[in-house]
Amino acid sequence: MESADTITVTRNEVLYSLNKPDDFILAIVEFLPTGDHRVRYVRSPFEREPDFKVTSLNYSLSQLLLSAHSPS
């Protein structure tokens, strides 16, 4: 089984994260080949508002994981 290279988020998720950054944490759950899973959190994952007609966006999983941290 191959892992995904991208994460798709909605325009509303991006806008919410930009408007209420203290209330938004992106949770990434990776399901491993062993059947286990790994949870990572990213604060302030998005930098700018998407164009008006955009309904969803794709982000690089590896780039998001660079700023992710494990739950405490």
mmCIF file as Biopython writes it, N, C-alpha, C and O atoms, coordinates in Angstrom:
data_model
#
loop_
_atom_site.group_PDB
_atom_site.id
_atom_site.type_symbol
_atom_site.label_atom_id
_atom_site.label_alt_id
_atom_site.label_comp_id
_atom_site.label_asym_id
_atom_site.label_entity_id
_atom_site.label_seq_id
_atom_site.pdbx_PDB_ins_code
_atom_site.Cartn_x
_atom_site.Cartn_y
_atom_site.Cartn_z
_atom_site.occupancy
_atom_site.B_iso_or_equiv
_atom_site.auth_seq_id
_atom_site.auth_asym_id
_atom_site.pdbx_PDB_model_num
ATOM 1   N N  . MET A ? 1  ? 0.841   -1.173 0.000  1.0 0.0 1  A 1 
ATOM 2   C CA . MET A ? 1  ? 0.000   0.000  0.000  1.0 0.0 1  A 1 
ATOM 3   C C  . MET A ? 1  ? 0.890   1.242  0.000  1.0 0.0 1  A 1 
ATOM 4   O O  . MET A ? 1  ? 1.820   1.348  0.800  1.0 0.0 1  A 1 
ATOM 5   N N  . GLU A ? 2  ? 0.600   2.174  -0.898 1.0 0.0 2  A 1 
ATOM 6   C CA . GLU A ? 2  ? 1.365   3.408  -0.968 1.0 0.0 2  A 1 
ATOM 7   C C  . GLU A ? 2  ? 0.716   4.480  -0.109 1.0 0.0 2  A 1 
ATOM 8   O O  . GLU A ? 2  ? -0.498  4.489  0.095  1.0 0.0 2  A 1 
ATOM 9   N N  . SER A ? 3  ? 1.553   5.387  0.392  1.0 0.0 3  A 1 
ATOM 10  C CA . SER A ? 3  ? 1.007   6.490  1.178  1.0 0.0 3  A 1 
ATOM 11  C C  . SER A ? 3  ? 0.682   7.658  0.245  1.0 0.0 3  A 1 
ATOM 12  O O  . SER A ? 3  ? 1.237   7.775  -0.847 1.0 0.0 3  A 1 
ATOM 13  N N  . ALA A ? 4  ? -0.213  8.502  0.693  1.0 0.0 4  A 1 
ATOM 14  C CA . ALA A ? 4  ? -0.611  9.671  -0.090 1.0 0.0 4  A 1 
ATOM 15  C C  . ALA A ? 4  ? 0.486   10.727 -0.033 1.0 0.0 4  A 1 
ATOM 16  O O  . ALA A ? 4  ? 1.173   10.876 0.978  1.0 0.0 4  A 1 
ATOM 17  N N  . ASP A ? 5  ? 0.636   11.446 -1.121 1.0 0.0 5  A 1 
ATOM 18  C CA . ASP A ? 5  ? 1.615   12.528 -1.186 1.0 0.0 5  A 1 
ATOM 19  C C  . ASP A ? 5  ? 0.991   13.874 -0.860 1.0 0.0 5  A 1 
ATOM 20  O O  . ASP A ? 5  ? 1.701   14.840 -0.579 1.0 0.0 5  A 1 
ATOM 21  N N  . THR A ? 6  ? -0.346  13.943 -0.898 1.0 0.0 6  A 1 
ATOM 22  C CA . THR A ? 6  ? -1.026  15.216 -0.694 1.0 0.0 6  A 1 
ATOM 23  C C  . THR A ? 6  ? -2.159  15.078 0.316  1.0 0.0 6  A 1 
ATOM 24  O O  . THR A ? 6  ? -2.678  13.990 0.569  1.0 0.0 6  A 1 
ATOM 25  N N  . ILE A ? 7  ? -2.515  16.209 0.874  1.0 0.0 7  A 1 
ATOM 26  C CA . ILE A ? 7  ? -3.678  16.320 1.761  1.0 0.0 7  A 1 
ATOM 27  C C  . ILE A ? 7  ? -4.591  17.361 1.136  1.0 0.0 7  A 1 
ATOM 28  O O  . ILE A ? 7  ? -4.143  18.449 0.776  1.0 0.0 7  A 1 
ATOM 29  N N  . THR A ? 8  ? -5.870  17.032 1.006  1.0 0.0 8  A 1 
ATOM 30  C CA . THR A ? 8  ? -6.841  17.957 0.445  1.0 0.0 8  A 1 
ATOM 31  C C  . THR A ? 8  ? -7.652  18.579 1.571  1.0 0.0 8  A 1 
ATOM 32  O O  . THR A ? 8  ? -8.185  17.873 2.427  1.0 0.0 8  A 1 
ATOM 33  N N  . VAL A ? 9  ? -7.741  19.895 1.565  1.0 0.0 9  A 1 
ATOM 34  C CA . VAL A ? 9  ? -8.543  20.619 2.565  1.0 0.0 9  A 1 
ATOM 35  C C  . VAL A ? 9  ? -9.516  21.537 1.835  1.0 0.0 9  A 1 
ATOM 36  O O  . VAL A ? 9  ? -9.268  21.949 0.702  1.0 0.0 9  A 1 
ATOM 37  N N  . THR A ? 10 ? -10.613 21.847 2.490  1.0 0.0 10 A 1 
ATOM 38  C CA . THR A ? 10 ? -11.608 22.721 1.871  1.0 0.0 10 A 1 
ATOM 39  C C  . THR A ? 10 ? -11.231 24.177 2.064  1.0 0.0 10 A 1 
ATOM 40  O O  . THR A ? 10 ? -10.441 24.522 2.943  1.0 0.0 10 A 1 
ATOM 41  N N  . ARG A ? 11 ? -11.803 25.013 1.239  1.0 0.0 11 A 1 
ATOM 42  C CA . ARG A ? 11 ? -11.627 26.457 1.349  1.0 0.0 11 A 1 
ATOM 43  C C  . ARG A ? 11 ? -12.052 26.932 2.736  1.0 0.0 11 A 1 
ATOM 44  O O  . ARG A ? 11 ? -11.389 27.773 3.343  1.0 0.0 11 A 1 
ATOM 45  N N  . ASN A ? 12 ? -13.171 26.382 3.236  1.0 0.0 12 A 1 
ATOM 46  C CA . ASN A ? 12 ? -13.668 26.782 4.558  1.0 0.0 12 A 1 
ATOM 47  C C  . ASN A ? 12 ? -12.675 26.445 5.664  1.0 0.0 12 A 1 
ATOM 48  O O  . ASN A ? 12 ? -12.514 27.220 6.607  1.0 0.0 12 A 1 
ATOM 49  N N  . GLU A ? 13 ? -12.012 25.305 5.559  1.0 0.0 13 A 1 
ATOM 50  C CA . GLU A ? 13 ? -11.006 24.957 6.564  1.0 0.0 13 A 1 
ATOM 51  C C  . GLU A ? 13 ? -9.844  25.954 6.548  1.0 0.0 13 A 1 
ATOM 52  O O  . GLU A ? 13 ? -9.359  26.369 7.600  1.0 0.0 13 A 1 
ATOM 53  N N  . VAL A ? 14 ? -9.410  26.329 5.361  1.0 0.0 14 A 1 
ATOM 54  C CA . VAL A ? 14 ? -8.318  27.300 5.251  1.0 0.0 14 A 1 
ATOM 55  C C  . VAL A ? 14 ? -8.747  28.651 5.818  1.0 0.0 14 A 1 
ATOM 56  O O  . VAL A ? 14 ? -8.008  29.269 6.584  1.0 0.0 14 A 1 
ATOM 57  N N  . LEU A ? 15 ? -9.936  29.106 5.442  1.0 0.0 15 A 1 
ATOM 58  C CA . LEU A ? 15 ? -10.415 30.400 5.937  1.0 0.0 15 A 1 
ATOM 59  C C  . LEU A ? 15 ? -10.573 30.389 7.455  1.0 0.0 15 A 1 
ATOM 60  O O  . LEU A ? 15 ? -10.200 31.355 8.121  1.0 0.0 15 A 1 
ATOM 61  N N  . TYR A ? 16 ? -11.116 29.315 8.003  1.0 0.0 16 A 1 
ATOM 62  C CA . TYR A ? 16 ? -11.272 29.224 9.456  1.0 0.0 16 A 1 
ATOM 63  C C  . TYR A ? 16 ? -9.908  29.285 10.141 1.0 0.0 16 A 1 
ATOM 64  O O  . TYR A ? 16 ? -9.742  29.970 11.151 1.0 0.0 16 A 1 
ATOM 65  N N  . SER A ? 17 ? -8.938  28.564 9.585  1.0 0.0 17 A 1 
ATOM 66  C CA . SER A ? 17 ? -7.606  28.554 10.209 1.0 0.0 17 A 1 
ATOM 67  C C  . SER A ? 17 ? -6.951  29.924 10.176 1.0 0.0 17 A 1 
ATOM 68  O O  . SER A ? 17 ? -6.207  30.279 11.090 1.0 0.0 17 A 1 
ATOM 69  N N  . LEU A ? 18 ? -7.221  30.694 9.133  1.0 0.0 18 A 1 
ATOM 70  C CA . LEU A ? 18 ? -6.632  32.035 9.027  1.0 0.0 18 A 1 
ATOM 71  C C  . LEU A ? 18 ? -7.355  33.044 9.912  1.0 0.0 18 A 1 
ATOM 72  O O  . LEU A ? 18 ? -6.730  33.957 10.452 1.0 0.0 18 A 1 
ATOM 73  N N  . ASN A ? 19 ? -8.670  32.884 10.063 1.0 0.0 19 A 1 
ATOM 74  C CA . ASN A ? 19 ? -9.459  33.826 10.857 1.0 0.0 19 A 1 
ATOM 75  C C  . ASN A ? 19 ? -9.422  33.534 12.356 1.0 0.0 19 A 1 
ATOM 76  O O  . ASN A ? 19 ? -9.576  34.448 13.165 1.0 0.0 19 A 1 
ATOM 77  N N  . LYS A ? 20 ? -9.223  32.291 12.728 1.0 0.0 20 A 1 
ATOM 78  C CA . LYS A ? 20 ? -9.183  31.908 14.144 1.0 0.0 20 A 1 
ATOM 79  C C  . LYS A ? 20 ? -7.984  30.984 14.389 1.0 0.0 20 A 1 
ATOM 80  O O  . LYS A ? 20 ? -8.164  29.814 14.726 1.0 0.0 20 A 1 
ATOM 81  N N  . PRO A ? 21 ? -6.787  31.495 14.225 1.0 0.0 21 A 1 
ATOM 82  C CA . PRO A ? 21 ? -5.607  30.634 14.318 1.0 0.0 21 A 1 
ATOM 83  C C  . PRO A ? 21 ? -5.421  29.954 15.678 1.0 0.0 21 A 1 
ATOM 84  O O  . PRO A ? 21 ? -4.841  28.871 15.750 1.0 0.0 21 A 1 
ATOM 85  N N  . ASP A ? 22 ? -5.906  30.577 16.753 1.0 0.0 22 A 1 
ATOM 86  C CA . ASP A ? 22 ? -5.764  29.962 18.075 1.0 0.0 22 A 1 
ATOM 87  C C  . ASP A ? 22 ? -6.731  28.801 18.272 1.0 0.0 22 A 1 
ATOM 88  O O  . ASP A ? 22 ? -6.532  27.971 19.159 1.0 0.0 22 A 1 
ATOM 89  N N  . ASP A ? 23 ? -7.777  28.738 17.451 1.0 0.0 23 A 1 
ATOM 90  C CA . ASP A ? 23 ? -8.789  27.686 17.571 1.0 0.0 23 A 1 
ATOM 91  C C  . ASP A ? 23 ? -8.597  26.544 16.586 1.0 0.0 23 A 1 
ATOM 92  O O  . ASP A ? 23 ? -9.306  25.542 16.670 1.0 0.0 23 A 1 
ATOM 93  N N  . PHE A ? 24 ? -7.655  26.668 15.652 1.0 0.0 24 A 1 
ATOM 94  C CA . PHE A ? 24 ? -7.523  25.680 14.587 1.0 0.0 24 A 1 
ATOM 95  C C  . PHE A ? 24 ? -6.211  24.933 14.701 1.0 0.0 24 A 1 
ATOM 96  O O  . PHE A ? 24 ? -5.140  25.536 14.770 1.0 0.0 24 A 1 
ATOM 97  N N  . ILE A ? 25 ? -6.304  23.617 14.719 1.0 0.0 25 A 1 
ATOM 98  C CA . ILE A ? 25 ? -5.134  22.743 14.653 1.0 0.0 25 A 1 
ATOM 99  C C  . ILE A ? 25 ? -5.440  21.673 13.616 1.0 0.0 25 A 1 
ATOM 100 O O  . ILE A ? 25 ? -6.444  20.967 13.721 1.0 0.0 25 A 1 
ATOM 101 N N  . LEU A ? 26 ? -4.574  21.552 12.614 1.0 0.0 26 A 1 
ATOM 102 C CA . LEU A ? 26 ? -4.738  20.515 11.600 1.0 0.0 26 A 1 
ATOM 103 C C  . LEU A ? 26 ? -4.201  19.209 12.165 1.0 0.0 26 A 1 
ATOM 104 O O  . LEU A ? 26 ? -3.036  19.132 12.555 1.0 0.0 26 A 1 
ATOM 105 N N  . ALA A ? 27 ? -5.043  18.186 12.210 1.0 0.0 27 A 1 
ATOM 106 C CA . ALA A ? 27 ? -4.627  16.867 12.679 1.0 0.0 27 A 1 
ATOM 107 C C  . ALA A ? 27 ? -4.375  15.982 11.468 1.0 0.0 27 A 1 
ATOM 108 O O  . ALA A ? 27 ? -5.234  15.850 10.597 1.0 0.0 27 A 1 
ATOM 109 N N  . ILE A ? 28 ? -3.206  15.384 11.417 1.0 0.0 28 A 1 
ATOM 110 C CA . ILE A ? 28 ? -2.845  14.461 10.343 1.0 0.0 28 A 1 
ATOM 111 C C  . ILE A ? 28 ? -2.687  13.081 10.976 1.0 0.0 28 A 1 
ATOM 112 O O  . ILE A ? 28 ? -1.895  12.894 11.899 1.0 0.0 28 A 1 
ATOM 113 N N  . VAL A ? 29 ? -3.443  12.131 10.470 1.0 0.0 29 A 1 
ATOM 114 C CA . VAL A ? 29 ? -3.366  10.759 10.978 1.0 0.0 29 A 1 
ATOM 115 C C  . VAL A ? 29 ? -2.802  9.887  9.866  1.0 0.0 29 A 1 
ATOM 116 O O  . VAL A ? 29 ? -3.407  9.749  8.803  1.0 0.0 29 A 1 
ATOM 117 N N  . GLU A ? 30 ? -1.642  9.301  10.120 1.0 0.0 30 A 1 
ATOM 118 C CA . GLU A ? 30 ? -1.020  8.386  9.162  1.0 0.0 30 A 1 
ATOM 119 C C  . GLU A ? 30 ? -1.315  6.956  9.598  1.0 0.0 30 A 1 
ATOM 120 O O  . GLU A ? 30 ? -1.069  6.584  10.745 1.0 0.0 30 A 1 
ATOM 121 N N  . PHE A ? 31 ? -1.841  6.164  8.681  1.0 0.0 31 A 1 
ATOM 122 C CA . PHE A ? 31 ? -2.082  4.758  8.952  1.0 0.0 31 A 1 
ATOM 123 C C  . PHE A ? 31 ? -0.918  3.969  8.385  1.0 0.0 31 A 1 
ATOM 124 O O  . PHE A ? 31 ? -0.659  3.999  7.182  1.0 0.0 31 A 1 
ATOM 125 N N  . LEU A ? 32 ? -0.223  3.265  9.254  1.0 0.0 32 A 1 
ATOM 126 C CA . LEU A ? 32 ? 1.009   2.578  8.903  1.0 0.0 32 A 1 
ATOM 127 C C  . LEU A ? 32 ? 0.719   1.160  8.409  1.0 0.0 32 A 1 
ATOM 128 O O  . LEU A ? 32 ? -0.321  0.592  8.745  1.0 0.0 32 A 1 
ATOM 129 N N  . PRO A ? 33 ? 1.622   0.584  7.619  1.0 0.0 33 A 1 
ATOM 130 C CA . PRO A ? 33 ? 1.418   -0.770 7.091  1.0 0.0 33 A 1 
ATOM 131 C C  . PRO A ? 33 ? 1.241   -1.823 8.189  1.0 0.0 33 A 1 
ATOM 132 O O  . PRO A ? 33 ? 0.649   -2.875 7.949  1.0 0.0 33 A 1 
ATOM 133 N N  . THR A ? 34 ? 1.746   -1.545 9.376  1.0 0.0 34 A 1 
ATOM 134 C CA . THR A ? 34 ? 1.641   -2.495 10.489 1.0 0.0 34 A 1 
ATOM 135 C C  . THR A ? 34 ? 0.245   -2.519 11.096 1.0 0.0 34 A 1 
ATOM 136 O O  . THR A ? 34 ? -0.050  -3.368 11.937 1.0 0.0 34 A 1 
ATOM 137 N N  . GLY A ? 35 ? -0.620  -1.590 10.676 1.0 0.0 35 A 1 
ATOM 138 C CA . GLY A ? 35 ? -1.954  -1.485 11.263 1.0 0.0 35 A 1 
ATOM 139 C C  . GLY A ? 35 ? -2.024  -0.424 12.337 1.0 0.0 35 A 1 
ATOM 140 O O  . GLY A ? 35 ? -3.112  -0.051 12.775 1.0 0.0 35 A 1 
ATOM 141 N N  . ASP A ? 36 ? -0.872  0.068  12.765 1.0 0.0 36 A 1 
ATOM 142 C CA . ASP A ? 36 ? -0.836  1.161  13.741 1.0 0.0 36 A 1 
ATOM 143 C C  . ASP A ? 36 ? -1.087  2.486  13.041 1.0 0.0 36 A 1 
ATOM 144 O O  . ASP A ? 36 ? -1.165  2.549  11.814 1.0 0.0 36 A 1 
ATOM 145 N N  . HIS A ? 37 ? -1.212  3.533  13.826 1.0 0.0 37 A 1 
ATOM 146 C CA . HIS A ? 37 ? -1.362  4.862  13.251 1.0 0.0 37 A 1 
ATOM 147 C C  . HIS A ? 37 ? -0.532  5.854  14.054 1.0 0.0 37 A 1 
ATOM 148 O O  . HIS A ? 37 ? -0.170  5.609  15.205 1.0 0.0 37 A 1 
ATOM 149 N N  . ARG A ? 38 ? -0.243  6.978  13.413 1.0 0.0 38 A 1 
ATOM 150 C CA . ARG A ? 38 ? 0.552   8.042  14.028 1.0 0.0 38 A 1 
ATOM 151 C C  . ARG A ? 38 ? -0.216  9.349  13.847 1.0 0.0 38 A 1 
ATOM 152 O O  . ARG A ? 38 ? -0.639  9.679  12.740 1.0 0.0 38 A 1 
ATOM 153 N N  . VAL A ? 39 ? -0.390  10.083 14.933 1.0 0.0 39 A 1 
ATOM 154 C CA . VAL A ? 39 ? -1.100  11.357 14.884 1.0 0.0 39 A 1 
ATOM 155 C C  . VAL A ? 39 ? -0.089  12.487 15.007 1.0 0.0 39 A 1 
ATOM 156 O O  . VAL A ? 39 ? 0.804   12.454 15.854 1.0 0.0 39 A 1 
ATOM 157 N N  . ARG A ? 40 ? -0.244  13.487 14.146 1.0 0.0 40 A 1 
ATOM 158 C CA . ARG A ? 40 ? 0.613   14.673 14.185 1.0 0.0 40 A 1 
ATOM 159 C C  . ARG A ? 40 ? -0.286  15.896 14.092 1.0 0.0 40 A 1 
ATOM 160 O O  . ARG A ? 40 ? -1.324  15.856 13.432 1.0 0.0 40 A 1 
ATOM 161 N N  . TYR A ? 41 ? 0.108   16.988 14.754 1.0 0.0 41 A 1 
ATOM 162 C CA . TYR A ? 41 ? -0.663  18.225 14.754 1.0 0.0 41 A 1 
ATOM 163 C C  . TYR A ? 41 ? 0.150   19.355 14.128 1.0 0.0 41 A 1 
ATOM 164 O O  . TYR A ? 41 ? 1.364   19.441 14.312 1.0 0.0 41 A 1 
ATOM 165 N N  . VAL A ? 42 ? -0.546  20.221 13.382 1.0 0.0 42 A 1 
ATOM 166 C CA . VAL A ? 42 ? 0.105   21.375 12.764 1.0 0.0 42 A 1 
ATOM 167 C C  . VAL A ? 42 ? -0.697  22.619 13.126 1.0 0.0 42 A 1 
ATOM 168 O O  . VAL A ? 42 ? -1.887  22.714 12.827 1.0 0.0 42 A 1 
ATOM 169 N N  . ARG A ? 43 ? -0.036  23.562 13.767 1.0 0.0 43 A 1 
ATOM 170 C CA . ARG A ? 43 ? -0.656  24.869 14.048 1.0 0.0 43 A 1 
ATOM 171 C C  . ARG A ? 43 ? -0.314  25.822 12.921 1.0 0.0 43 A 1 
ATOM 172 O O  . ARG A ? 43 ? 0.800   25.797 12.399 1.0 0.0 43 A 1 
ATOM 173 N N  . SER A ? 44 ? -1.255  26.654 12.545 1.0 0.0 44 A 1 
ATOM 174 C CA . SER A ? 44 ? -1.076  27.653 11.473 1.0 0.0 44 A 1 
ATOM 175 C C  . SER A ? 44 ? -0.510  27.020 10.195 1.0 0.0 44 A 1 
ATOM 176 O O  . SER A ? 44 ? 0.537   27.440 9.703  1.0 0.0 44 A 1 
ATOM 177 N N  . PRO A ? 45 ? -1.205  26.013 9.663  1.0 0.0 45 A 1 
ATOM 178 C CA . PRO A ? 45 ? -0.669  25.310 8.498  1.0 0.0 45 A 1 
ATOM 179 C C  . PRO A ? 45 ? -0.775  26.073 7.180  1.0 0.0 45 A 1 
ATOM 180 O O  . PRO A ? 45 ? -0.072  25.743 6.226  1.0 0.0 45 A 1 
ATOM 181 N N  . PHE A ? 46 ? -1.638  27.083 7.108  1.0 0.0 46 A 1 
ATOM 182 C CA . PHE A ? 46 ? -1.889  27.776 5.845  1.0 0.0 46 A 1 
ATOM 183 C C  . PHE A ? 46 ? -1.462  29.233 5.952  1.0 0.0 46 A 1 
ATOM 184 O O  . PHE A ? 46 ? -1.589  29.857 7.006  1.0 0.0 46 A 1 
ATOM 185 N N  . GLU A ? 47 ? -0.955  29.765 4.847  1.0 0.0 47 A 1 
ATOM 186 C CA . GLU A ? 47 ? -0.383  31.108 4.872  1.0 0.0 47 A 1 
ATOM 187 C C  . GLU A ? 47 ? -1.247  32.180 4.226  1.0 0.0 47 A 1 
ATOM 188 O O  . GLU A ? 47 ? -1.129  33.358 4.564  1.0 0.0 47 A 1 
ATOM 189 N N  . ARG A ? 48 ? -2.120  31.782 3.293  1.0 0.0 48 A 1 
ATOM 190 C CA . ARG A ? 48 ? -2.903  32.812 2.611  1.0 0.0 48 A 1 
ATOM 191 C C  . ARG A ? 48 ? -4.264  32.263 2.205  1.0 0.0 48 A 1 
ATOM 192 O O  . ARG A ? 48 ? -4.473  31.054 2.103  1.0 0.0 48 A 1 
ATOM 193 N N  . GLU A ? 49 ? -5.168  33.187 1.982  1.0 0.0 49 A 1 
ATOM 194 C CA . GLU A ? 49 ? -6.527  32.856 1.574  1.0 0.0 49 A 1 
ATOM 195 C C  . GLU A ? 49 ? -6.526  32.346 0.129  1.0 0.0 49 A 1 
ATOM 196 O O  . GLU A ? 49 ? -5.828  32.897 -0.723 1.0 0.0 49 A 1 
ATOM 197 N N  . PRO A ? 50 ? -7.305  31.296 -0.148 1.0 0.0 50 A 1 
ATOM 198 C CA . PRO A ? 50 ? -7.375  30.803 -1.533 1.0 0.0 50 A 1 
ATOM 199 C C  . PRO A ? 50 ? -8.172  31.758 -2.416 1.0 0.0 50 A 1 
ATOM 200 O O  . PRO A ? 50 ? -8.939  32.583 -1.921 1.0 0.0 50 A 1 
ATOM 201 N N  . ASP A ? 51 ? -7.984  31.639 -3.709 1.0 0.0 51 A 1 
ATOM 202 C CA . ASP A ? 51 ? -8.755  32.442 -4.660 1.0 0.0 51 A 1 
ATOM 203 C C  . ASP A ? 51 ? -10.246 32.205 -4.459 1.0 0.0 51 A 1 
ATOM 204 O O  . ASP A ? 51 ? -10.650 31.177 -3.916 1.0 0.0 51 A 1 
ATOM 205 N N  . PHE A ? 52 ? -11.050 33.147 -4.893 1.0 0.0 52 A 1 
ATOM 206 C CA . PHE A ? 52 ? -12.493 33.139 -4.650 1.0 0.0 52 A 1 
ATOM 207 C C  . PHE A ? 52 ? -13.182 31.876 -5.161 1.0 0.0 52 A 1 
ATOM 208 O O  . PHE A ? 52 ? -14.036 31.329 -4.463 1.0 0.0 52 A 1 
ATOM 209 N N  . LYS A ? 53 ? -12.839 31.400 -6.347 1.0 0.0 53 A 1 
ATOM 210 C CA . LYS A ? 53 ? -13.539 30.266 -6.954 1.0 0.0 53 A 1 
ATOM 211 C C  . LYS A ? 53 ? -13.017 28.902 -6.495 1.0 0.0 53 A 1 
ATOM 212 O O  . LYS A ? 53 ? -13.584 27.874 -6.866 1.0 0.0 53 A 1 
ATOM 213 N N  . VAL A ? 54 ? -11.973 28.877 -5.715 1.0 0.0 54 A 1 
ATOM 214 C CA . VAL A ? 54 ? -11.378 27.621 -5.263 1.0 0.0 54 A 1 
ATOM 215 C C  . VAL A ? 54 ? -12.228 27.015 -4.150 1.0 0.0 54 A 1 
ATOM 216 O O  . VAL A ? 54 ? -12.574 27.698 -3.186 1.0 0.0 54 A 1 
ATOM 217 N N  . THR A ? 55 ? -12.564 25.733 -4.285 1.0 0.0 55 A 1 
ATOM 218 C CA . THR A ? 55 ? -13.367 25.065 -3.249 1.0 0.0 55 A 1 
ATOM 219 C C  . THR A ? 55 ? -12.534 24.142 -2.367 1.0 0.0 55 A 1 
ATOM 220 O O  . THR A ? 55 ? -12.912 23.863 -1.229 1.0 0.0 55 A 1 
ATOM 221 N N  . SER A ? 56 ? -11.400 23.665 -2.885 1.0 0.0 56 A 1 
ATOM 222 C CA . SER A ? 56 ? -10.503 22.846 -2.087 1.0 0.0 56 A 1 
ATOM 223 C C  . SER A ? 56 ? -9.078  23.027 -2.602 1.0 0.0 56 A 1 
ATOM 224 O O  . SER A ? 56 ? -8.858  23.466 -3.731 1.0 0.0 56 A 1 
ATOM 225 N N  . LEU A ? 57 ? -8.125  22.681 -1.756 1.0 0.0 57 A 1 
ATOM 226 C CA . LEU A ? 57 ? -6.714  22.831 -2.108 1.0 0.0 57 A 1 
ATOM 227 C C  . LEU A ? 57 ? -5.960  21.578 -1.717 1.0 0.0 57 A 1 
ATOM 228 O O  . LEU A ? 57 ? -6.329  20.890 -0.765 1.0 0.0 57 A 1 
ATOM 229 N N  . ASN A ? 58 ? -4.902  21.284 -2.454 1.0 0.0 58 A 1 
ATOM 230 C CA . ASN A ? 58 ? -4.020  20.167 -2.131 1.0 0.0 58 A 1 
ATOM 231 C C  . ASN A ? 58 ? -2.720  20.716 -1.561 1.0 0.0 58 A 1 
ATOM 232 O O  . ASN A ? 58 ? -2.145  21.670 -2.086 1.0 0.0 58 A 1 
ATOM 233 N N  . TYR A ? 59 ? -2.274  20.100 -0.487 1.0 0.0 59 A 1 
ATOM 234 C CA . TYR A ? 59 ? -1.012  20.479 0.152  1.0 0.0 59 A 1 
ATOM 235 C C  . TYR A ? 59 ? -0.106  19.264 0.220  1.0 0.0 59 A 1 
ATOM 236 O O  . TYR A ? 59 ? -0.575  18.130 0.314  1.0 0.0 59 A 1 
ATOM 237 N N  . SER A ? 60 ? 1.163   19.505 0.172  1.0 0.0 60 A 1 
ATOM 238 C CA . SER A ? 60 ? 2.158   18.444 0.256  1.0 0.0 60 A 1 
ATOM 239 C C  . SER A ? 60 ? 2.197   17.873 1.676  1.0 0.0 60 A 1 
ATOM 240 O O  . SER A ? 60 ? 2.399   18.603 2.647  1.0 0.0 60 A 1 
ATOM 241 N N  . LEU A ? 61 ? 2.002   16.580 1.778  1.0 0.0 61 A 1 
ATOM 242 C CA . LEU A ? 61 ? 2.056   15.927 3.088  1.0 0.0 61 A 1 
ATOM 243 C C  . LEU A ? 61 ? 3.429   16.107 3.721  1.0 0.0 61 A 1 
ATOM 244 O O  . LEU A ? 61 ? 3.527   16.413 4.910  1.0 0.0 61 A 1 
ATOM 245 N N  . SER A ? 62 ? 4.478   15.922 2.947  1.0 0.0 62 A 1 
ATOM 246 C CA . SER A ? 62 ? 5.832   16.036 3.515  1.0 0.0 62 A 1 
ATOM 247 C C  . SER A ? 62 ? 6.110   17.450 4.010  1.0 0.0 62 A 1 
ATOM 248 O O  . SER A ? 62 ? 6.771   17.620 5.034  1.0 0.0 62 A 1 
ATOM 249 N N  . GLN A ? 63 ? 5.620   18.466 3.305  1.0 0.0 63 A 1 
ATOM 250 C CA . GLN A ? 63 ? 5.820   19.848 3.756  1.0 0.0 63 A 1 
ATOM 251 C C  . GLN A ? 63 ? 5.053   20.136 5.039  1.0 0.0 63 A 1 
ATOM 252 O O  . GLN A ? 63 ? 5.577   20.799 5.934  1.0 0.0 63 A 1 
ATOM 253 N N  . LEU A ? 64 ? 3.821   19.646 5.142  1.0 0.0 64 A 1 
ATOM 254 C CA . LEU A ? 64 ? 3.038   19.849 6.366  1.0 0.0 64 A 1 
ATOM 255 C C  . LEU A ? 64 ? 3.693   19.140 7.553  1.0 0.0 64 A 1 
ATOM 256 O O  . LEU A ? 64 ? 3.710   19.668 8.664  1.0 0.0 64 A 1 
ATOM 257 N N  . LEU A ? 65 ? 4.227   17.947 7.313  1.0 0.0 65 A 1 
ATOM 258 C CA . LEU A ? 65 ? 4.835   17.195 8.406  1.0 0.0 65 A 1 
ATOM 259 C C  . LEU A ? 65 ? 6.110   17.854 8.938  1.0 0.0 65 A 1 
ATOM 260 O O  . LEU A ? 65 ? 6.517   17.585 10.068 1.0 0.0 65 A 1 
ATOM 261 N N  . LEU A ? 66 ? 6.740   18.708 8.138  1.0 0.0 66 A 1 
ATOM 262 C CA . LEU A ? 66 ? 7.941   19.410 8.605  1.0 0.0 66 A 1 
ATOM 263 C C  . LEU A ? 66 ? 7.642   20.312 9.809  1.0 0.0 66 A 1 
ATOM 264 O O  . LEU A ? 66 ? 8.498   20.510 10.670 1.0 0.0 66 A 1 
ATOM 265 N N  . SER A ? 67 ? 6.433   20.848 9.860  1.0 0.0 67 A 1 
ATOM 266 C CA . SER A ? 67 ? 6.086   21.726 10.982 1.0 0.0 67 A 1 
ATOM 267 C C  . SER A ? 67 ? 5.123   21.068 11.966 1.0 0.0 67 A 1 
ATOM 268 O O  . SER A ? 67 ? 4.539   21.743 12.815 1.0 0.0 67 A 1 
ATOM 269 N N  . ALA A ? 68 ? 4.958   19.754 11.852 1.0 0.0 68 A 1 
ATOM 270 C CA . ALA A ? 68 ? 4.025   19.036 12.730 1.0 0.0 68 A 1 
ATOM 271 C C  . ALA A ? 68 ? 4.723   18.594 14.016 1.0 0.0 68 A 1 
ATOM 272 O O  . ALA A ? 68 ? 5.947   18.481 14.079 1.0 0.0 68 A 1 
ATOM 273 N N  . HIS A ? 69 ? 3.905   18.348 15.031 1.0 0.0 69 A 1 
ATOM 274 C CA . HIS A ? 69 ? 4.422   17.791 16.279 1.0 0.0 69 A 1 
ATOM 275 C C  . HIS A ? 69 ? 3.462   16.717 16.790 1.0 0.0 69 A 1 
ATOM 276 O O  . HIS A ? 69 ? 2.273   16.715 16.473 1.0 0.0 69 A 1 
ATOM 277 N N  . SER A ? 70 ? 4.001   15.832 17.567 1.0 0.0 70 A 1 
ATOM 278 C CA . SER A ? 70 ? 3.199   14.747 18.150 1.0 0.0 70 A 1 
ATOM 279 C C  . SER A ? 70 ? 2.356   15.285 19.290 1.0 0.0 70 A 1 
ATOM 280 O O  . SER A ? 70 ? 2.731   16.270 19.925 1.0 0.0 70 A 1 
ATOM 281 N N  . PRO A ? 71 ? 1.209   14.646 19.559 1.0 0.0 71 A 1 
ATOM 282 C CA . PRO A ? 71 ? 0.394   15.085 20.688 1.0 0.0 71 A 1 
ATOM 283 C C  . PRO A ? 71 ? 1.165   14.916 21.998 1.0 0.0 71 A 1 
ATOM 284 O O  . PRO A ? 71 ? 1.974   13.999 22.140 1.0 0.0 71 A 1 
ATOM 285 N N  . SER A ? 72 ? 0.908   15.794 22.932 1.0 0.0 72 A 1 
ATOM 286 C CA . SER A ? 72 ? 1.619   15.696 24.210 1.0 0.0 72 A 1 
ATOM 287 C C  . SER A ? 72 ? 0.864   14.854 25.202 1.0 0.0 72 A 1 
ATOM 288 O O  . SER A ? 72 ? 1.322   14.669 26.329 1.0 0.0 72 A 1 
#
